[in-house]
Amino acid sequence: MKIHHFKTNESGLNRFFGTLEAKIMEVLWEGPEKAIKEVQQRLEQEKAVNFNTVMTVMNRLVEKGILQKRMEGRSFLYCPVLSKEQFIDTQSKELTHELIEEFGPLVVNHMLDALDEADPVLMEKLEQKIKQLKKEM
């Protein structure tokens, strides 16, 4: 599954999703699988939201390959295809590869410049990864 629009002016899941999509995903990532009505009721604790709107957005997330649904009794149950961690890992990897493919050394330089603000643990992980890649060459 590929997210086609990454929004740099947003934060968190809103970089990948619309506002309602992100809220729905957060509810579903809490587990276990849920029916539309359950999701709508959870969202309504924060702000009124129409059942049909929630249904439409959830079914679009199924079409995009982000959610899966299955029939149980007379209703559908929905759950994410990937865990939140897997989703973020997949999307950040895809985004990084696209940036490097399109802008090459410039992106790598900017990533290295950003390490000035990184914590020492991240720096150590980067050093270990570079050593590992050199050994594999």
C-alpha positions in Angstrom: 0.0 0.0 0.0 1.4 3.3 -1.0 0.2 6.6 0.3 0.2 9.0 -2.6 0.1 12.3 -0.7 2.6 13.1 2.0 1.8 16.4 3.7 4.9 18.2 5.0 2.8 20.9 6.6 1.0 18.4 8.9 2.2 16.3 11.8 1.8 12.6 12.8 -0.6 10.5 11.0 -2.1 13.6 9.3 0.9 13.6 7.1 -0.5 10.4 5.5 -4.2 10.7 6.1 -7.0 13.2 6.2 -8.1 14.2 9.7 -11.0 11.8 9.9 -9.0 9.0 8.4 -6.3 9.5 10.9 -8.7 9.4 13.8 -10.4 6.3 12.5 -7.0 4.6 12.1 -6.1 5.5 15.7 -9.3 3.9 17.0 -8.7 0.8 14.9 -5.1 0.5 15.9 -6.2 0.3 19.5 -7.7 -3.1 18.5 -9.5 -5.4 18.3 -11.4 -5.3 15.0 -14.5 -3.0 15.2 -17.8 -2.4 13.4 -18.5 1.0 11.9 -20.9 1.9 14.8 -18.2 1.2 17.4 -15.8 3.4 15.6 -18.4 6.2 15.2 -19.3 6.0 18.9 -15.6 6.3 19.9 -15.2 9.3 17.6 -18.3 10.9 19.0 -16.7 11.1 22.4 -14.6 13.9 21.0 -16.9 15.4 18.3 -20.2 14.6 16.6 -19.7 12.6 13.4 -22.2 11.1 11.1 -22.4 7.3 10.8 -22.6 7.4 6.9 -19.5 9.6 6.9 -17.5 7.2 9.0 -18.8 4.3 6.8 -17.7 6.0 3.6 -14.2 6.9 4.9 -13.7 3.3 6.3 -14.7 1.7 3.0 -12.4 4.1 1.1 -9.6 2.9 3.5 -10.5 -0.7 2.5 -10.3 0.3 -1.2 -6.9 1.8 -0.6 -5.7 -1.4 1.0 -5.2 0.2 4.5 -8.1 -1.6 6.2 -9.6 -5.0 5.7 -13.1 -6.0 6.5 -14.9 -9.3 7.1 -18.5 -10.2 7.5 -19.7 -11.4 11.0 -23.4 -11.9 11.3 -25.1 -9.0 9.7 -22.3 -6.5 10.0 -18.7 -6.0 8.8 -15.8 -5.8 11.2 -12.8 -3.7 10.2 -9.1 -3.9 11.1 -5.9 -2.4 9.8 -3.8 -4.4 7.4 -0.6 -3.3 9.2 0.1 -2.4 12.8 0.7 1.3 13.4 4.4 0.6 13.7 4.5 -1.4 10.5 2.6 1.3 8.7 4.9 4.1 9.8 8.0 2.0 9.0 6.7 1.1 5.5 5.7 4.7 4.7 8.9 6.3 6.0 11.0 3.8 4.1 9.0 4.4 0.9 9.3 8.2 1.4 13.1 8.0 2.0 13.7 5.8 -1.1 11.6 8.2 -3.2 13.5 11.2 -2.0 16.9 9.6 -2.5 15.9 8.3 -5.9 14.7 11.8 -7.0 17.2 14.1 -5.3 20.2 11.8 -4.5 23.1 13.3 -2.7 21.3 16.4 -1.8 18.8 14.5 0.4 21.6 12.5 2.1 23.4 15.8 2.9 20.2 17.2 4.4 19.7 14.0 6.4 23.3 14.2 7.7 22.8 17.9 8.6 19.7 17.0 10.6 21.8 14.6 12.7 23.2 17.7 14.5 19.9 17.6 16.4 19.8 13.8 16.9 20.2 12.0 20.1 23.4 10.0 20.8 21.5 6.7 20.6 20.3 7.5 17.0 23.9 8.4 16.1 25.2 5.1 17.4 22.5 3.1 15.5 23.5 5.0 12.3 27.2 4.2 12.8 26.4 0.5 13.4 24.2 0.4 10.2 27.0 2.0 8.2 29.6 -0.5 9.5 27.2 -3.4 8.6 26.6 -2.1 5.1 30.4 -1.7 4.5 30.9 -5.4 5.6 28.2 -6.6 3.2 29.8 -4.8 0.2 
